[in-house]
Amino acid sequence: MATIQTMVAWENDCSVQREGGRVLHDLADHYAAAVVDANGNAALMQGLEKHLSDAETVVAILGAIHRLTFHEAARRDFRRRGAVALAADLAREAQTAEVQSSAKRVLRRLVDGPV
């Protein structure tokens, strides 16, 4: 799993190269790995904050989180936090403002852990 420092450094390096889906996909994978690994980290949420208004990025991150949860240990952890199904559904659907709002709440919940 990516550490937050590695993920942030990687994102800073590639932010000027963001073109097409490949960089977005890589960005989502890095954030997803950090979310799965972080278990509640304010620095990660601050990093995600700048992306939460971009529906495409939110959907990509949730999709990447869903892919990562196919690994059994992560799936057990996410199941315990009650977010796997939400992330999967939102990754498939998030086009409306209402769903985008829900996607943001799910990302916050994944980062912050149970409330």
C-alpha distances in whole Angstrom, upper triangle without the diagonal:
4,6,9,12,10,10,13,15,13,15,18,19,19,21,24,23,22,25,25,22,20,18,18,16,14,14,13,10,9,10,9,5,7,9,8,6,9,12,15,15,18,16,14,17,19,17,17,21,22,20,22,25,24,24,23,20,19,20,18,15,16,16,13,12,15,13,10,12,14,12,14,12,11,14,16,15,15,19,19,19,21,19,18,22,22,19,20,24,23,21,24,26,26,29,31,31,31,28,26,27,26,22,22,23,20,17,19,19,15,15,18,18,21,24
4,6,8,6,6,10,11,10,12,15,15,16,17,21,20,20,22,23,20,18,16,16,15,12,12,12,9,7,8,9,6,6,9,9,8,9,13,15,14,16,14,12,15,17,14,15,18,19,18,20,23,22,23,22,18,18,20,17,14,16,17,13,13,16,15,12,15,17,15,18,16,14,17,19,17,17,21,22,21,23,20,20,23,23,20,21,25,23,21,25,27,25,28,30,30,30,28,25,26,25,22,21,23,20,17,19,19,16,14,18,18,22,25
4,5,5,6,9,10,11,12,14,15,17,18,21,22,21,24,25,23,21,19,19,18,15,14,14,12,9,10,11,8,6,10,10,8,8,12,13,11,14,11,10,14,15,13,14,18,19,18,20,24,23,24,23,20,20,21,19,16,18,19,16,15,19,18,15,17,20,18,20,17,16,19,20,18,18,22,22,21,23,21,21,25,24,21,23,27,25,23,27,29,27,30,32,31,31,29,26,27,26,23,22,23,21,17,18,19,16,14,16,18,21,24
4,5,5,6,8,10,10,12,14,15,16,19,20,20,23,24,22,21,18,17,17,15,12,13,12,9,8,11,9,6,9,11,9,8,12,12,9,11,8,7,10,11,9,11,14,15,16,17,21,21,22,22,18,18,20,18,15,17,19,16,15,19,19,16,18,21,20,22,20,17,20,22,19,19,23,23,21,23,21,21,25,24,21,23,26,24,22,26,28,25,28,30,29,29,27,24,24,24,21,19,20,19,15,16,17,15,12,15,16,20,22
4,5,5,6,8,10,11,12,14,15,18,19,20,23,25,23,21,18,19,19,16,14,15,15,11,11,14,12,9,13,15,12,11,15,15,12,13,10,9,13,13,11,13,16,17,17,20,23,22,24,24,20,20,23,21,18,20,22,19,18,22,22,19,22,24,23,25,23,21,24,25,22,23,26,26,24,27,25,25,28,27,24,27,29,27,26,29,31,28,31,32,31,32,30,27,27,27,24,22,24,23,19,19,21,18,16,18,20,24,25
4,6,5,6,9,10,11,12,14,17,17,18,21,22,21,19,16,17,17,13,12,14,13,9,10,13,11,9,13,14,12,13,16,17,15,16,13,12,15,15,12,14,18,18,18,20,23,22,24,23,19,20,22,19,17,20,21,17,17,21,20,18,21,23,21,24,22,20,23,25,23,23,26,27,25,27,25,25,28,27,24,26,29,27,25,28,30,28,30,32,32,32,30,27,28,28,24,23,25,23,20,20,22,19,17,20,22,25,27
4,5,5,6,9,10,11,12,15,16,15,18,20,18,16,13,13,13,10,8,10,10,6,7,10,9,7,10,13,11,12,15,16,13,14,11,9,13,13,10,11,15,15,14,17,20,19,20,19,15,16,18,16,13,16,17,14,15,18,18,16,19,21,20,23,21,18,21,24,21,21,24,25,23,25,22,22,25,24,21,23,25,23,21,25,26,24,26,28,28,29,26,23,24,24,21,20,22,20,16,18,20,17,15,18,20,24,25
4,5,5,6,9,10,10,14,15,15,18,20,19,17,14,14,15,12,10,12,12,9,9,12,12,10,12,15,14,13,17,16,13,13,10,9,12,11,8,10,13,12,13,16,18,18,20,19,16,17,19,17,15,18,19,17,17,21,21,19,22,24,23,26,24,21,24,26,24,23,27,27,25,27,24,24,27,26,22,25,27,24,23,26,27,25,27,29,27,29,27,23,24,25,21,19,22,21,17,18,20,18,15,18,21,24,26
4,5,5,6,9,10,13,14,15,18,20,20,18,14,15,16,13,11,14,14,11,12,15,14,12,16,18,17,16,20,20,17,17,13,12,15,14,11,14,16,15,16,19,21,21,23,22,18,20,22,19,17,21,22,19,20,23,23,21,24,26,25,28,26,24,27,29,26,26,30,30,28,30,27,28,30,29,26,28,30,28,25,29,30,28,29,32,31,32,30,27,28,28,25,23,25,24,21,21,24,22,19,22,24,28,29
4,5,5,6,9,11,11,12,15,17,16,14,11,12,13,10,9,12,11,8,10,14,13,12,15,17,16,17,20,21,18,19,15,14,16,16,12,14,17,16,15,19,21,19,21,20,16,18,20,17,15,19,20,17,18,21,20,19,22,24,23,26,25,23,26,28,26,25,29,30,28,29,26,26,29,28,24,26,28,26,23,26,28,26,27,30,29,31,29,26,27,27,24,23,25,24,20,22,24,21,19,23,25,28,30
4,5,5,6,9,10,10,13,15,15,13,9,10,12,9,7,10,11,8,9,13,13,12,15,17,17,17,20,20,17,17,14,12,14,13,10,11,14,12,12,15,17,16,18,16,13,15,17,15,13,17,18,16,17,20,20,19,22,24,24,27,26,23,26,28,26,25,28,29,27,28,25,25,27,26,22,24,26,24,21,24,26,23,24,27,26,28,26,22,24,25,21,20,22,22,18,19,22,20,18,21,24,27,29
4,6,5,8,10,11,14,17,17,16,12,13,15,13,10,14,15,12,13,16,16,15,18,20,20,19,23,22,19,18,15,14,16,14,11,13,15,13,13,17,19,17,20,19,16,18,20,18,17,21,22,19,21,24,24,23,26,28,28,31,29,27,29,32,29,28,32,32,30,31,28,29,31,29,26,28,30,27,25,28,29,26,27,29,28,30,28,25,26,27,24,22,25,24,21,22,25,23,20,23,26,30,31
4,6,7,8,10,13,16,17,15,11,13,15,12,11,15,15,13,14,18,18,17,20,22,21,21,25,25,22,22,18,17,19,18,14,16,18,16,16,20,21,20,22,20,17,20,22,19,18,22,23,20,22,25,24,23,27,29,28,31,30,28,30,33,31,30,33,34,32,34,30,30,33,31,27,29,31,29,26,29,30,28,29,31,30,33,30,27,29,30,26,25,28,27,23,25,28,25,23,26,29,32,34
4,5,5,7,10,13,13,11,8,10,12,10,9,13,13,12,13,17,17,17,19,22,22,22,25,25,23,22,19,18,19,18,15,16,18,15,15,18,19,17,20,17,15,18,19,17,16,20,20,18,20,23,22,22,25,27,27,30,30,27,29,32,30,29,32,34,32,33,29,29,31,29,26,27,29,26,23,26,27,25,26,28,28,30,28,25,27,28,24,23,26,26,22,24,27,25,23,26,29,32,34
4,5,6,9,12,13,12,8,10,13,11,9,13,14,13,14,17,18,17,19,22,22,22,25,24,22,21,18,17,18,16,13,14,15,12,12,16,16,15,17,16,13,16,18,16,16,19,20,18,21,24,23,23,26,28,28,32,31,28,30,33,31,29,32,34,31,32,29,28,30,28,25,26,28,25,23,25,26,23,24,26,25,28,26,23,24,26,23,21,25,24,21,22,26,24,22,25,28,31,32
4,6,9,12,14,13,10,12,15,14,12,16,18,16,17,20,21,21,23,26,26,26,29,28,26,25,22,20,21,20,16,17,18,15,15,19,19,17,19,18,16,19,21,19,19,23,23,22,24,27,26,26,30,31,32,35,34,31,33,36,34,33,36,37,35,36,32,32,33,31,28,29,31,28,25,28,28,26,26,28,27,30,29,25,27,29,26,24,28,28,24,26,29,28,26,29,32,35,36
4,6,9,11,10,7,10,13,12,11,15,16,16,17,20,21,21,23,25,26,26,29,29,27,26,23,22,23,21,18,18,20,17,16,20,20,17,19,17,15,19,20,17,18,22,22,20,23,25,24,25,28,30,30,34,33,30,32,35,34,32,35,37,35,35,32,31,32,31,27,28,30,27,24,26,27,25,25,28,28,30,28,25,28,29,26,25,28,28,25,27,30,28,26,30,32,35,37
4,7,8,8,5,7,10,10,9,12,14,14,15,18,19,20,21,23,24,25,28,27,25,25,22,20,21,20,16,16,18,15,13,17,17,14,16,13,12,15,16,14,15,19,19,17,20,23,22,23,26,27,28,32,32,29,30,33,32,30,33,35,32,32,29,28,29,28,24,25,26,23,21,23,23,21,21,24,24,27,25,22,24,25,22,22,25,25,22,24,27,25,24,28,30,33,34
4,7,7,6,8,11,11,11,14,16,17,18,20,21,22,23,26,27,28,30,30,29,28,26,23,24,23,20,19,21,18,16,19,18,15,16,13,13,17,17,15,17,20,19,18,22,23,23,24,27,28,29,33,33,30,31,35,33,31,34,36,34,34,30,29,30,28,25,25,26,24,21,22,23,21,21,24,24,27,25,22,25,27,23,23,27,26,24,26,29,27,27,30,32,35,37
4,6,7,7,9,11,12,13,15,17,18,19,21,22,23,25,27,28,30,30,29,29,27,24,24,24,21,20,21,19,16,18,18,14,15,11,12,15,15,13,15,18,17,17,20,21,20,22,25,26,28,31,32,29,30,33,32,30,32,35,33,32,28,27,28,26,23,23,24,21,18,19,20,19,18,22,23,25,23,21,24,25,22,23,26,25,23,26,28,27,27,30,32,35,36
4,6,5,6,9,10,10,12,14,15,16,18,20,21,22,24,25,27,28,27,27,25,22,23,23,20,18,20,18,15,17,17,14,14,10,10,13,12,10,12,15,13,13,17,18,17,19,22,22,24,28,28,25,26,30,29,26,29,32,30,29,25,24,24,23,20,19,21,19,15,16,18,17,17,20,22,24,21,19,22,23,20,21,24,23,21,24,26,24,24,28,29,32,33
4,5,5,6,9,10,11,12,14,15,17,18,20,21,23,24,27,27,26,27,25,22,23,23,20,18,21,19,16,19,20,16,16,13,12,15,14,11,13,16,14,13,16,18,16,18,21,22,23,26,27,24,25,29,28,26,29,31,30,30,26,24,25,25,21,21,22,21,17,18,20,19,20,23,25,27,24,22,25,25,21,22,25,24,21,25,26,24,24,28,29,32,34
4,5,5,6,8,10,10,12,14,15,17,18,20,21,22,25,25,24,24,22,19,20,20,16,16,18,16,14,17,18,14,15,12,10,14,14,11,12,15,15,13,16,18,17,18,21,22,23,27,27,24,26,29,28,26,29,31,29,29,25,24,26,25,21,21,23,21,18,20,21,20,20,23,24,26,24,21,24,24,21,21,24,23,20,23,25,23,22,26,28,31,32
4,5,5,6,9,10,11,12,14,15,16,18,20,21,23,23,22,22,20,17,18,18,15,13,16,14,11,14,14,11,12,9,7,10,10,7,9,12,12,11,14,16,15,16,19,21,22,25,26,22,24,27,26,23,26,28,26,26,22,21,23,21,18,18,20,17,14,16,18,16,17,20,20,22,20,17,20,20,17,17,21,19,17,20,22,20,20,23,25,28,29
4,5,5,6,9,10,10,12,14,15,16,18,20,22,23,22,23,21,18,19,20,16,15,18,17,13,15,17,14,13,10,9,11,10,7,8,11,9,8,12,13,12,13,16,17,19,22,23,20,21,24,23,21,24,27,25,25,21,19,21,20,16,16,18,16,13,15,17,16,17,21,22,23,20,18,21,21,17,18,21,19,17,20,22,19,19,23,24,27,29
4,5,5,6,9,10,11,12,14,15,17,18,21,22,21,22,20,16,18,19,15,14,18,16,14,17,18,16,16,13,11,13,13,9,9,13,12,9,12,15,13,13,17,18,19,22,22,19,21,24,23,22,25,27,25,25,22,21,23,22,18,18,21,19,16,18,20,19,21,24,24,26,23,20,23,23,19,19,22,20,17,20,22,19,19,23,24,27,29
4,5,5,6,9,10,11,12,14,15,16,19,19,18,19,16,13,15,15,12,11,14,13,10,13,15,13,14,12,8,11,12,9,8,12,12,10,12,15,14,14,17,19,20,23,23,19,21,24,22,21,24,26,24,24,21,20,22,21,17,18,20,18,15,18,20,18,19,22,22,24,21,18,20,20,17,17,19,18,15,17,20,17,16,20,22,25,27
4,5,5,6,9,10,10,12,14,15,17,18,17,18,17,13,14,15,12,10,13,13,10,12,14,12,12,10,7,8,9,5,4,8,8,6,8,11,11,11,14,16,17,20,20,17,18,21,20,17,21,23,21,21,17,16,18,17,13,14,17,14,12,15,17,15,17,20,20,21,18,16,18,18,14,14,17,15,12,15,17,14,14,18,19,22,24
4,6,5,6,9,10,11,12,14,16,18,17,19,17,14,15,17,14,13,16,16,14,15,18,16,16,14,11,11,11,8,7,9,9,5,8,10,9,9,12,14,14,18,17,14,16,19,18,17,20,22,20,21,17,16,18,18,14,15,18,16,13,16,19,18,20,23,23,24,21,19,21,20,16,17,19,17,14,17,18,15,15,19,19,23,25
4,5,5,6,9,10,11,12,15,16,15,16,14,11,13,15,12,11,15,15,13,15,18,17,17,15,12,13,14,11,9,11,12,9,10,13,12,11,14,16,16,19,18,15,18,20,19,17,21,22,21,22,19,18,21,20,16,18,20,19,16,19,21,20,22,25,25,26,23,20,22,21,18,17,19,17,14,16,18,15,14,18,19,22,25
4,5,5,6,9,10,10,13,13,12,14,12,8,10,12,9,8,12,12,10,12,15,14,15,14,10,10,12,10,7,9,11,8,8,12,12,11,14,16,16,19,18,15,17,19,17,15,19,20,18,19,16,16,19,17,14,16,18,16,14,18,20,18,20,22,22,22,20,17,18,18,14,14,16,14,10,13,14,12,11,14,16,19,21
4,5,5,6,8,10,12,13,13,15,14,11,12,14,12,10,14,15,13,14,17,16,15,14,11,10,11,9,6,7,8,6,5,8,9,7,10,13,13,15,15,11,13,16,14,12,16,17,15,16,13,13,15,15,11,13,16,14,12,16,18,17,20,22,22,22,19,17,18,17,13,14,15,12,10,12,13,10,10,14,14,18,20
4,6,5,6,8,11,13,13,15,14,11,13,16,13,13,16,18,16,17,20,19,19,18,15,14,15,13,9,11,12,8,7,11,10,7,10,13,12,14,13,10,13,15,13,13,16,18,16,18,15,14,18,17,14,16,19,18,16,19,21,20,23,26,26,26,23,21,22,20,17,17,18,15,13,15,15,12,11,15,15,19,21
4,5,5,6,9,10,9,12,11,7,10,13,11,10,14,16,15,16,19,19,19,19,15,14,16,14,11,12,14,11,9,13,13,11,13,16,15,17,15,12,15,17,14,14,17,18,16,18,16,16,19,18,15,18,21,19,17,21,23,21,24,26,26,26,23,21,21,20,17,16,17,15,12,13,14,11,9,12,13,17,20
4,5,5,7,8,8,11,11,7,9,12,11,10,13,15,14,14,18,18,18,17,14,13,14,13,9,10,12,10,8,11,13,10,11,15,14,16,14,11,13,15,12,11,14,15,13,15,12,13,16,15,12,15,18,16,15,19,20,19,22,24,23,23,20,18,18,17,14,13,14,11,8,10,10,7,6,9,10,14,16
4,6,7,9,11,14,14,11,12,16,15,13,17,19,17,17,21,21,20,20,17,15,16,15,11,11,13,10,7,10,11,8,8,12,11,12,10,7,10,11,9,8,12,13,11,13,11,11,15,15,12,14,18,17,16,19,21,20,24,25,25,24,21,20,20,19,16,16,16,13,11,12,11,8,8,11,10,14,17
4,6,9,10,13,13,10,13,16,15,14,18,20,19,19,23,23,23,22,19,18,19,17,14,14,16,13,11,14,14,11,11,14,12,14,11,9,12,13,10,11,15,15,14,16,15,15,19,18,16,18,21,20,19,23,25,24,27,29,28,28,25,23,23,22,19,18,18,16,13,14,14,10,9,12,12,15,18
4,6,6,9,10,8,10,13,12,13,15,18,18,18,22,22,22,22,19,17,19,18,15,15,17,15,12,16,17,14,14,17,16,17,14,12,14,15,12,12,16,15,13,16,15,16,19,19,17,19,22,21,20,24,25,24,27,28,27,27,24,22,22,21,18,17,17,15,12,12,12,9,7,9,10,13,16
4,6,10,12,10,11,14,15,14,17,20,19,19,22,23,23,24,21,18,20,20,16,16,18,16,13,16,17,14,14,17,16,16,13,11,13,13,9,10,13,12,10,13,13,14,18,17,16,19,21,20,20,24,25,24,27,28,27,26,24,22,21,20,18,17,15,13,12,11,10,7,6,7,6,10,12
4,7,9,8,8,12,13,13,14,18,18,17,21,22,22,23,20,18,20,20,16,16,19,18,15,18,20,17,17,20,20,20,17,14,16,16,13,12,16,14,12,15,14,16,19,18,17,20,22,21,21,25,25,24,27,27,26,25,23,21,20,18,17,15,14,13,11,9,9,7,5,4,6,9,11
4,6,5,7,9,10,11,13,16,16,16,20,21,22,23,20,18,21,20,16,17,20,19,16,19,21,18,19,22,21,22,19,17,19,19,16,16,19,18,15,18,17,19,22,20,19,22,24,22,22,26,27,24,27,28,26,26,24,22,21,20,18,16,15,15,12,10,11,10,6,7,9,13,14
4,5,5,6,9,10,10,13,15,15,18,20,21,23,19,18,21,21,17,18,22,20,18,21,23,21,22,25,25,26,23,20,22,23,19,18,22,21,18,20,19,21,24,22,20,24,25,23,23,27,27,24,27,27,25,25,24,21,20,20,18,15,15,15,12,10,12,12,8,8,11,14,14
4,5,5,6,9,10,12,14,15,18,19,21,22,18,17,21,20,17,18,21,20,18,22,23,21,22,25,25,26,23,21,23,24,21,20,24,23,20,22,21,22,25,23,21,24,26,24,23,27,28,25,27,28,26,26,25,22,21,21,19,16,17,17,14,12,14,14,10,11,14,17,18
4,5,5,6,9,11,12,12,16,17,18,19,15,14,17,16,13,15,18,16,14,18,19,17,19,22,21,23,21,18,20,21,18,17,21,21,18,20,18,19,22,20,18,21,23,20,20,24,24,22,24,25,23,24,22,19,19,19,16,14,15,14,11,10,12,11,7,10,13,16,17
4,5,5,6,9,10,10,13,15,16,18,14,13,16,16,13,14,17,16,15,18,20,19,19,23,23,24,22,19,21,22,19,17,21,20,17,19,17,19,21,18,16,20,21,19,19,22,23,20,22,23,21,21,19,16,16,16,14,11,12,12,9,7,10,10,7,8,12,15,15
4,5,5,7,10,10,13,15,17,18,15,14,18,18,15,17,20,19,18,21,23,22,23,26,26,28,26,22,24,26,22,21,24,24,21,23,20,22,24,22,20,23,24,21,21,25,25,22,23,24,22,22,21,18,17,18,16,13,14,15,12,10,14,14,10,12,15,18,18
4,6,6,8,10,13,13,16,16,13,13,16,15,13,15,18,16,16,20,21,19,21,25,24,27,25,21,24,25,22,21,24,25,21,23,20,22,24,21,19,22,23,20,20,23,24,21,22,23,22,23,21,18,18,19,16,13,15,15,12,12,15,14,11,13,17,20,20
4,6,5,6,10,11,12,13,10,9,13,12,10,12,15,14,13,17,18,18,19,22,23,25,23,20,21,23,21,19,22,22,19,20,17,19,21,18,16,19,20,17,16,20,20,17,19,20,18,19,17,14,14,15,12,10,12,12,9,9,12,12,10,12,15,18,19
4,5,5,8,10,12,14,11,10,14,15,12,14,17,17,17,20,22,21,22,26,26,28,27,23,24,26,23,21,24,24,21,22,19,21,22,19,17,20,21,18,18,21,21,17,19,19,17,18,17,13,13,14,12,9,11,13,10,9,13,13,11,13,16,19,19
4,6,7,8,12,13,10,10,14,14,13,15,18,18,18,21,23,22,24,27,28,30,29,25,27,29,26,24,27,28,24,25,22,23,25,22,19,22,23,19,19,22,21,18,18,19,17,19,18,14,14,16,14,11,14,16,13,13,17,17,15,17,20,23,22
4,6,5,8,9,6,7,10,11,10,12,15,15,15,18,19,20,21,24,25,28,27,23,24,27,24,22,25,26,23,23,20,21,22,19,16,19,19,16,15,18,18,14,15,16,15,17,15,12,13,14,12,10,13,14,11,12,16,15,14,17,19,22,22
4,5,7,9,8,6,10,11,10,11,14,15,15,17,20,20,21,24,25,27,27,23,23,26,23,20,23,24,21,21,17,19,20,16,14,17,17,14,14,17,16,12,13,14,12,13,12,9,9,11,9,6,10,11,9,10,13,14,13,15,18,20,20
4,6,9,9,8,11,13,13,14,16,18,18,20,22,23,24,27,29,31,30,26,27,29,27,24,26,27,24,24,20,22,22,19,17,19,19,15,15,18,16,12,12,12,10,12,12,8,9,12,10,9,12,14,12,13,16,17,17,19,21,23,23
4,6,6,6,9,10,11,12,14,16,17,19,20,21,23,25,27,30,29,26,26,29,27,24,26,28,25,24,21,21,21,18,16,18,18,14,13,16,14,11,11,12,11,14,12,9,11,13,11,10,14,15,13,15,18,18,18,20,23,25,25
4,5,5,6,9,10,11,12,14,15,16,18,20,21,23,26,28,28,24,24,27,25,22,24,26,23,22,19,19,19,16,14,15,14,11,10,12,11,7,7,9,9,11,9,6,9,11,9,9,13,13,12,15,17,17,18,20,22,24,24
4,6,5,6,9,10,10,12,14,15,17,18,20,22,24,27,27,24,24,27,26,22,25,27,24,23,19,19,19,17,14,15,15,11,10,11,11,8,8,11,12,14,12,9,13,14,11,12,15,15,14,17,19,18,19,22,23,25,26
4,5,5,6,9,10,10,12,14,15,16,18,21,22,25,25,21,22,25,23,21,23,25,22,22,18,18,19,16,13,15,15,12,10,13,13,10,11,14,14,16,13,10,13,14,11,11,14,14,12,14,17,16,16,19,21,23,24
4,5,5,6,9,10,11,12,14,15,17,19,21,23,23,20,20,23,21,18,20,22,19,19,15,15,16,13,10,12,13,9,8,11,11,8,10,12,12,13,11,8,10,10,7,7,11,10,8,11,14,13,13,16,18,20,21
4,5,5,6,9,10,10,12,14,15,17,20,22,23,19,19,22,21,17,19,22,19,18,14,14,14,12,9,10,10,7,5,8,8,6,9,11,12,13,10,8,11,11,8,10,12,11,10,14,15,14,16,19,19,21,23
4,5,5,6,9,10,11,12,14,16,18,21,22,18,18,22,21,18,20,23,20,20,16,15,15,14,10,11,12,10,7,10,11,10,12,15,16,17,14,12,15,14,11,12,15,13,12,15,17,15,16,19,20,23,24
4,5,5,6,9,10,11,12,15,16,19,19,15,16,19,18,15,18,20,17,17,14,13,14,13,9,11,13,10,8,12,13,11,14,17,17,17,14,12,14,14,10,11,13,11,9,12,14,12,12,16,17,19,21
4,5,5,6,9,10,11,13,15,17,18,14,14,17,16,12,15,17,15,14,10,10,11,9,5,7,9,7,5,9,11,10,13,15,16,16,12,11,13,11,8,10,11,9,8,11,12,10,12,15,15,17,19
4,5,5,6,9,10,12,14,17,18,14,14,17,17,14,16,19,17,16,12,11,11,11,7,7,9,8,5,8,10,10,13,16,18,18,14,13,16,14,11,13,15,12,11,15,15,13,15,19,19,21,23
4,5,5,6,9,10,12,15,16,12,13,17,16,13,16,19,17,17,13,12,13,13,9,10,13,12,9,11,14,14,17,20,21,21,17,16,18,17,13,15,16,13,12,15,16,13,14,18,18,21,23
4,5,5,6,9,11,13,13,10,10,13,12,10,13,15,13,13,10,9,11,11,7,8,12,11,9,12,15,14,18,20,21,20,17,16,17,15,12,13,14,11,10,13,13,10,11,15,14,17,20
4,5,5,7,10,12,13,10,9,12,12,10,11,15,14,13,10,7,9,9,6,6,9,10,8,10,13,14,17,20,21,20,16,16,18,15,13,15,16,12,12,15,14,12,14,17,16,18,21
4,5,6,8,11,13,10,10,14,14,12,14,17,17,16,13,10,12,13,10,9,12,13,10,12,16,16,19,22,24,23,20,19,21,19,16,18,19,16,15,18,18,15,17,20,19,21,24
4,5,6,9,10,7,8,12,11,10,13,15,15,15,13,10,13,14,11,11,15,15,13,15,18,19,22,25,25,25,21,21,22,20,17,18,19,16,14,17,17,13,15,18,17,19,23
4,5,7,8,5,4,8,9,7,9,12,12,12,10,7,10,12,10,10,14,15,13,15,18,19,22,25,25,24,21,21,22,19,17,18,18,15,14,17,15,12,15,17,15,17,21
4,6,9,7,6,10,11,10,11,14,15,15,13,10,12,14,12,11,15,16,15,16,19,21,24,26,28,27,23,23,25,22,19,22,22,18,18,21,19,16,18,21,19,21,24
4,6,6,6,9,10,11,12,14,15,16,15,12,15,17,15,14,18,19,18,19,23,24,27,29,30,29,26,26,27,24,22,23,23,19,19,21,20,16,18,21,19,21,24
4,6,5,6,9,10,10,12,14,15,15,12,15,17,16,16,19,21,20,21,24,25,29,31,32,31,27,27,28,25,23,25,24,20,20,22,20,17,19,21,18,20,23
4,5,5,6,9,10,11,13,14,14,13,16,18,17,17,21,22,21,23,26,26,30,32,32,31,28,27,28,25,23,24,23,19,19,21,18,15,17,18,16,18,21
4,5,5,6,8,10,11,12,11,10,13,15,13,14,18,18,17,20,22,23,26,28,29,27,24,24,24,21,19,20,19,16,15,17,15,12,14,16,13,15,19
4,5,5,6,8,10,10,10,7,10,13,12,12,15,17,16,18,21,21,25,27,28,26,23,23,24,20,18,20,19,15,16,18,15,12,15,17,14,15,19
4,6,5,6,9,10,11,9,12,15,14,15,18,19,19,21,24,24,28,29,30,28,25,25,25,22,21,22,20,17,17,19,16,13,16,17,14,14,18
4,5,5,6,9,9,9,13,14,14,15,18,19,19,21,23,23,27,28,28,27,24,24,23,20,19,20,18,15,15,16,13,10,12,13,10,11,15
4,5,5,6,6,6,9,10,10,12,14,15,15,18,20,20,24,25,25,23,20,20,20,17,15,16,15,11,12,13,10,8,11,12,9,10,14
4,5,5,6,6,8,10,11,12,14,16,17,18,20,21,25,26,26,24,21,22,21,18,17,18,16,13,15,16,13,11,14,15,12,11,15
4,5,8,9,12,13,14,15,17,18,19,22,23,23,27,28,28,25,23,23,22,19,19,19,17,14,15,16,12,11,14,14,10,9,13
4,6,8,11,11,12,14,16,16,17,20,21,21,24,25,24,22,20,20,19,16,15,16,13,11,12,12,8,8,11,10,7,6,10
4,6,8,8,10,12,13,14,16,18,18,19,22,23,23,20,18,19,18,14,14,15,13,10,12,13,9,9,13,13,10,9,11
4,6,5,6,9,10,11,12,14,15,15,19,20,20,17,15,15,15,12,11,12,10,7,9,11,8,7,11,12,10,10,12
4,5,5,6,9,10,11,13,14,15,19,20,21,19,16,17,17,14,12,14,13,10,11,14,11,10,13,15,13,13,16
4,5,5,6,8,10,11,12,14,17,18,19,17,14,16,16,13,12,15,14,10,13,15,13,12,16,17,15,15,18
4,5,5,6,8,10,10,11,15,15,16,14,11,12,12,9,8,11,10,7,10,12,11,11,14,15,14,14,16
4,6,5,6,9,10,10,14,15,16,15,11,12,13,10,7,10,10,7,8,12,11,9,13,15,14,15,17
4,6,5,6,9,10,14,16,17,16,12,13,15,12,10,14,14,11,12,15,14,13,16,18,17,18,20
4,5,5,6,8,12,13,15,13,10,12,13,10,9,13,13,11,13,16,15,15,18,20,19,19,21
4,5,5,5,9,10,12,11,7,8,10,8,6,10,11,9,11,14,14,13,16,18,18,19,20
4,6,6,9,12,14,13,10,10,13,11,8,11,13,11,11,15,15,14,17,19,19,20,22
4,6,9,12,14,14,10,12,14,13,11,14,16,14,15,18,18,18,20,23,22,23,25
4,6,8,11,11,7,9,12,11,10,13,15,14,15,18,18,18,21,23,23,24,25
4,6,8,8,5,6,9,9,7,10,12,12,13,16,17,17,19,21,22,22,23
4,7,8,7,7,10,11,10,13,15,15,16,18,20,20,22,24,25,26,26
4,5,5,6,9,10,10,12,14,15,16,19,20,21,23,24,25,26,26
4,5,5,6,9,10,11,13,14,15,17,18,20,21,22,24,24,24
4,5,5,6,9,10,11,13,15,16,17,19,20,21,22,22,21
4,5,5,6,9,10,10,12,14,15,16,18,20,20,20,20
4,5,5,6,9,10,11,12,14,15,17,18,20,20,20
4,5,5,6,9,10,11,12,14,16,16,18,18,18
4,5,5,6,9,10,10,12,14,15,16,16,16
4,5,5,6,9,10,11,12,14,15,16,16
4,5,5,6,9,10,11,12,14,15,15
4,5,5,6,9,10,10,11,12,12
4,5,5,6,9,10,10,11,12
4,5,5,6,8,10,12,13
4,5,5,6,8,10,10
4,5,5,5,7,8
4,6,5,8,10
4,6,9,11
4,7,8
4,6
4
